[in-house]
Structure formats: C-alpha cells, structure tokens
C-alpha cells in the first residue's frame, strides 16, 4: 500500500504540472448539464493522463472518474476515483481555486485520499493506515469548536433555497463561505477553517475527503443520515461526527 500511496502523491503533482502547462493555451469549453456546468479540454486531457498513468502501473485496477463514461462500482476490486479538475468554473474564470482529487478503494474500503489545491501548492493526503498531512504538516483530529465561532461552507443553491434548513443552521454560525468547489471546501473543513461543508455533489467530489476525513473524525452523510451511495449526485453534509446532534437540532430533517 505504501508504494501505491507514494505513486499517487507523485502522480497528482505531475497532473498539476500538466494543467499549469496548459493554462497559457486557449481552452475548448463545453457546457454539460447547464450553463454553469462546464468541462474543458484540459479536464479531459488531465483525466486521460491520470488514467493512463494508473493503468500503466496497475493494469488490473479499475477507474471511477468524472468525465465521460468511466464508471466502476466502488465495491468491486481495486478502484481509483478521480476528479481531474474540481472547480472547473474557477479554473476557467479565475485560474485559481481548483483542485485535483484522487482516492483509492479496495472492495469498497477507502485506503487513502489526496486533495491538491493546485495554484496554492497545498496537498492534503492520508487516510486509512496513513496519517493526514497538509504538505509536511501533520493534521490532528477534529477538536471541538463552538458553532457560533465557526464558518460553514455551503453550495449556493442549497443556501438560497434553505434546503433541509441549512440557512437556519448557518445563521447560528459566524457565516457562510462559498468557494465553488468541493475539494477546496472540504480541505478547509479538515484544516478547521470551516466546521462543515454542505453541497449537492457527485462520488468523485467526495471520495477523497471521505477517506481522509474518517481519519480525523469527520463524516459524510445525507440529511437522512445515510452514507453516500457512490452512484449519483446527492445532497450531503461533511462535518465532525461528534457534532452531529448539535447540528441536527438546527436542521429541518
């Protein structure tokens, strides 16, 4: 496992260099489901680079990835979950605040995850049998922080619509922060810049954070209290498990 983990940390940095080298070129941008759901040629090319590198080294492994029809059950064999550019709109418009995410699962069990804030050179990695690090700094497990002295990250739509009472929950905190990407947001939860993240996200958006977060005392679940299904987009909360009863008292569930 150590070899695969070392390989993944090296690969994610290589993918970041690949993206940076492409940033001076003109982007081919396409709309997926709606006008603010974008994909670029760099998303696809980065995913292709990651997949080819993984399968070259581990030809018997499987891939679950964002772009195209690269799907495989998380519970069947050795599965790498890839999000080549999380926060594509930020990548297109701001050239910043986007992440690469890689997670590795065996028979449905998360062995490690990586979230790399590309432009700020911040790699959060670990989970499973590995301690969690932000670059060279070890990240300690969650320690209690009062909600009224905390910030919450939230998807803009869920916040505006007050889905499940999330706006009411956030009103008891110091406020909401919207970063435009699951990876950046969940990294900030695990470094305790945010106390929780609430969004409507896909498996490749949460696979890495789920593995890393378990090591630190965080949990991802639906508002009904179920684990994510790794099949579809779901409305999910990423939060310190020890704080759930407190959060639950403010939610409409």
N, C-alpha and C positions, 0 to 999 in steps of 0.2 A: 504493500500500500504506500509505503514511503516513496518508492520510485514513481508511482502514478501521481502522487501529490507534488513531488518536485517537478515532474514533467508538466503538470497543469500550471504551476506558478511560472515556469519558463514560457509556456505557450501563451498565456494571457498577456505577458509583456510583449511577446513577438506580435500578437494580434494588435496590440495598441500601437506599436511602431508601424504596422501595416496601415492602420487607419490614419495616423498622423501624416504618413507619406501621401495619402490620397486626398488630404484636406485642401491642398492647393489646386486640385483639379476641379473641373466643372462636374456637378453632381447630376445624375439622372434620377429624378424624383418621381415616384408614382404614388397615387392615392389608393389605399386599401379599402377599408370599410366606409370611411367618411373623410371629409376634407382635412381633419387634423390627425388622421391615422396614416402616417407616411412611411414609405420604405424607399431607400436609395440603393443605387448600385453598390455602394460601399457596405451597406448592411449585408447584401447577398454575397459579395466577394469576401467579406470578413468571415461570414459563416462557412463558405466553401473552404477557406484557408484553414479554419479550425477543424472542420470535419476531416479534411484530407490529412491533416497532421495527426489527429487522433487515430484514424483508421490505419495510417501507415505504421504507427507504433503498436496499436492494439486492434488488429483486424477482426477479432471475434467479439468486440464490444458493439454496442448499439448507440444510436443518437436520437434524442428528442430536441428539436430546435425550432426557433420561431419562424423562419422564413421558409416558404414552400410547403411541401407535404412531407417533411422529415419528422415522422411521428413514430414512437415506440412506447409500449407500456412500461411505466417506471418499475413495475414489479417483476419484469421478465428479463433476467440476466443482468449483465453489467451495462449500465446506461449513463451516458454523459448528457447532461441537459445544458443547452447553450442559448444564450441571448447575445448575439454579436454586437448590437448597439442598443442598449436600453436607454430610451430618451432620444429617439430619432429626431423629433421636432427640435429639441435643444441642440442636437448635433447640426441640423440644417441651419437654424436661425442664429444660434449663439456661438457655435463652435466650442461649446463648453457644457458642463453639467450633464454628461452622459457616461454610461458605464458599460463594461463588458462583464458578463456573468457566466461562470461555469460551475456546474455541480456534478458530482459523481455518486451514483447509487448502485448498490448491489442487491438484487432481489427486493427492491423497494426500500432498502435501508440506506440512508444518506451517510456517505463515508467522509466527504469533505466538500466545501464550497468556497468559491472565490468571487468577490465583487471588486472590480477595479475602476476607480474614478480616474479616467484616462488623463484628462488635462491637468489634474492636480496631483497625479502620481501617487495615489493612495490605494494600496491593495489591502483589503480586508480578507483574511483567509483563515481556514481552520474548520473545526467541527469534527464529529466522530471521535477518533482517538487523538486528534491533533488539537493543541491549544490554539486559541484565536489570537491573531496578531494583526495590527494595523501597521504595515511596513515592519519595522523592527520593534515596535512597542506592543507588549502583551496586553490584551484587553481582558479585564477582570469581569466576572459575572455581574449581573444586574444587582445594584444595591438600591434600596427603597428611596424614592424621591417623591415628595408631595405633588399631587396633580396640579395644585394651584401655584406651583413653582416650576412647571414644565410646559413644553410646547408639544403639539401634536401635528404630525404630517397627515395630510388628507387629500384624496382626489377631489378636484374642484367640483365635479358634478355631484358627488355624494354630499359634499359640504353644503352646496347651494340648495339641494333638494331635501336636506336634513334626513337622509335615508337612515332608518333604524335609530333616529335621534342623535346622530353623530354631532350635529351642530350644538345640541344641548350639552353633550359631553364636553365638547371643545370649549364651550362657554365657561366651564369650571376650571379651565387651564389658563395659561398666560396667552394663548392664542394659537392660530393655525399657521402652518408653513406649507407651501405648495411648490415642490421642486421640479415637477414634470417628469419624474422617473422613479420607478420602484427601487432600483438598485441604490441610487444616491440616497433616497429617503430611508431605506432600511439600514444602510450603512450608518446613517446618522442616529438611528434608534440604538444600534448596538454600541456606538461610541457615546451614548447618553446625551446627545444634543437634542434628541426628541425622545419622548417617553413612549410613543406609539405611532404606527402608520396605518392608515385606513384607505383601502382602494379597491378597484374593480380590475383584477389582474389575471394574467394567464400563468400556466405552470412554469414557463421559463423565466417569468418575472419573480417568482418566489422560491424556486428550487434551492438556490444557493443560500438565501437568507434563512430558510427553514433549517438547513443542516447546521450552519454557523450559530444561529440563534439558540438552538437546543442546547448547545454547549454553554451558553451564557444565561440561561434561564428565561428565554423568550419563546413564544408560541405563535403559530399562525393558525387561525381557525375562522370558520364562517360565523356570522352573527348568531346562528342557531347552535353554535358550539361544536360543529363537526369539523374534522380535519379536511383540508383541501383535497379534491379528488384527482388532481393531475390530468383531468380530461378536458376542461373547458375554462372559460373565463368565469371568475367568481368574485363576489363581494367579500373581502377578507379583512381581518384585523391582525396586525403584527404587534405584539405587546408583551410586557413582562407577565409571565404566568402567575406570579404571586399577587398581581394587582387586579386580576380579573373580577373578583367580587365587587371591588370598588368601582371599576369601570362599568360593570353590568348594572349597577344601581342607577346610572345616569342614562342608560340606553333604552330605547323603545323596542324591547325584544320579549 
